[in-house]
Amino acid sequence: MKKKKGLTITIDGPSGAGKSTAAKGLAAQLGYVYIDTGAMYRAVAFQALKAGREFRDEEALYRWVSTLRITFLEAQGGTRIFCNGDDITQKIRSPEMSLLASEISKRRGVREALVEMQREMGEGGGVVLEGRDTGTVVFPNADIKFYLDARPEERARRRYEELSGKGVKVQFDETLEDVVRRDENDTNRSLSPLRRAEDAILIDSTHRSAGEVIEEMLRAVQEGAG
């Protein structure tokens, strides 16, 4: 067994709760690797749409997803995600891709292939993974688990401001509907539904800044490691 380079930390929660910002910040503070599992599902959705692939057989889907080379690279301006050598960071961030990723994540072949990739990425420790099932399925024995949540209206506001800031024309009501629909998809799917692990530390970010959330997580990590 490999000697771990550090702790395995997971952050789960619904869309828009601030997981990415918290995970990036916590990883930076600890000098750990940041792994965005949600972006991996978006990458698969993007590649499937791009290639016009439709799989009815789960084994064929598993084999195809397993051929994808998904990697993360820390660069100036943030983390970039590549698939088969192409930078797809911006291409996977549309509301349409978000919903498609939620749908494709229900497929067993996709989940099995990506969970294997995620475990391989994080097996040596020194990682912060964020997503929907990182503490319940991917690393159920993680050293420290967090569940980050916020009210749907607040999560929709954050998403609306993010997209508007990028020049995307969206309506707040539509954004809220997307958030609620995504929650329903994630919590009601049969495979790895979104839920809080029993031993996960719950943090509500509704009225808290990203900095405050990261500070609380850092304190919990320091206490847990001590």
N, C-alpha and C positions, 0 to 999 in steps of 0.2 A: 504493500500500500504506500502511495506517495505521501510524503510529509506535506501537510497543508501549509500554504504560504500565509494564511490568515484565516479569518472567519468567513463563513458563508452566510450572507445576510439577504433576506428576501423582503420585498415590499409589494403587497397585493392591494387591490382596491378597484373601484369602478373608474370609468373614463372621466377625466377632468378633475380628479381629486388632488392632482399635483404630484403624482408618483414619479414622473420623469425628472422633474426639477429636484425633488427630494433625493432621489437615487443618485443623480449626477453630483449633487452637492455633497452628499454623504460619502460617496466614492472618492471624490476629490479630497475631502478632509482626511480620509483614512489612507489614501494612496492605493485604493483598490480599483479593480476593473469594473466598469459599469456595463451591464447587459440588459438591453431593452427587449424583452421577449415579445411584447406587443408588436414592435417593429418587424420582428421576424415573421409574424402572421401576415402583416401588411405586405411584406416582401413576397411571400408566397402568393397572396391574392393578386398582387401586381403582375407577377410573372405568369400566373395562370391566365389572367385577362389578356396580357400582351401576346401570349402564345395561342390564345383561343382554345385552351385545354379544358375539356370537361371529362371528369373521371367518374364512372359509376362503380368501378371496382376499387375497393379500398387498398388492396395490395398494390395495384398499379399506381395509385395515387401516392402511397408510401414510398415506392421505389423512385418515382419522379421527384418528390420533394427531397429525398435523400441525396439526389444528384446536385441540388442547388448549393452553391458555395456562398453562405451568408456570413459576412464579417463586419466588425465594427472598427472604426478608426477614430481616435481622438485627434481633432484638428482645430485650427484656430477658428473660433466661432461655434464650436460644439462638436458633438459626436456625429460622425457620418456613417451611414449604413450602405454596404455594397452587396450586390448579388451578382455572382458570376463576373466579378470585376467591374461592374457598372455602378456608379454612384446613383442611388435611387432615393436619397434622403428626402428631397422635396416632392418627388413623384408619388410617394405613398402617404402624404399627409392631407389629402382632400377628404371631405365628409363622405363622399362616395366610397373611397377606398377603406375608410374606417368601418363602414357598414358591411362592405364585402369581406373584410378581414374577420368581422364578427361572425358572419355566416360560414366562411370557410373553416373557421376554428372548430366548428361542430363536427367536422369530418375526422373520423378515427385515424385514417392514413396520414393526415396532416399533423395531427397532435402527436402521434407516436414518433414520427420522424423528427419533429422539432424538439420534443422533450429529450430525445436522445442527443441532439446537437447541444441543447442547453446544459445538460448534465456534463457533457464532455467539456464545454467551455468553463464550467464552474467547479469541476471535481477537485481542483487543487486548492480551493479556498481563495481568500483575498478578493472576493467578488461581492457586488451588490446587484441582485437581479430584481427587476420589477415587472409586474404583469398582473395576471388574473389568478394563476394557480401555482406560483413559484414556491409558496410555502406549504401548499396542500398536496401537490402532485410532483412537481419537479424536484424539490428538495424538502421532503416532509421532515427530515432530521436536521434542517438548517440550524446554525448556532443561535441566530436571532431572527425573529420574524416580526414584521410590522403589517398592520392593515390600516391603510390611509383612506379616509372617507370624507365626504362633504355633502351638503344638501344639493339635490338635483339642480335647483335654480342657480346656485352659486357655481356649480360645475359648468352649466350652460353659459353663464355670463363669461366665465374665463375662456371657454371655447369660442364664443362669439367675438370677444375682443381679440383673441389670437388670430382668427381668420380675417377679421376686418382689418387688422394691422398689416396683414399680408396682401391686402387688396382684393380679397375674396368677397363677393357680394352675397351676404347671407342675412336672414331675418332671425331675430332672437327667438320667436315662437317656434320656427322650424328647427333651430339649434336645440332648443329644449326638448322638442319631440324626438330628435335624433338621440339625445342623451338618454331619455326614458326608454326608447326602443332598444338602444344598445344595452342598457341595464337588464331589460327583460330577456334579451337574447343570451346574455352572459350568465345570468342567474338561473335560467330555466333549461339550459342545454343539458343533454344527458351525459355528455363527456366533460369531466373536469369543470363543473359549474363554478362560477365565482362565489366564494364564501370565505368567511374569516376562519383561519385555523384556530383551534382552541387555545393554543399557546402563543398566538400573535398579539402583539401590543397594539391596541386600538388608538389611533390618533385622528381627531376630527379637525380638518383644516379649514372649515367654513369661515371662521373669523380669525384665522391666523396667517401670518406671512410665511413665505417659503423659508425665510431665515429662521423663524421660530420653530418650524417643524423640523428642520435639519438639526437645530440645536438640541431639541428633545430627543431625536433619534441618536445623536452623537453621545448624549449623556447615558442613554440606555445601553448603547454598545460598550461604553467605557465601564459601566457598572457590571454588565454581563461578562466582560472580559476580565474584570478584576476579581 
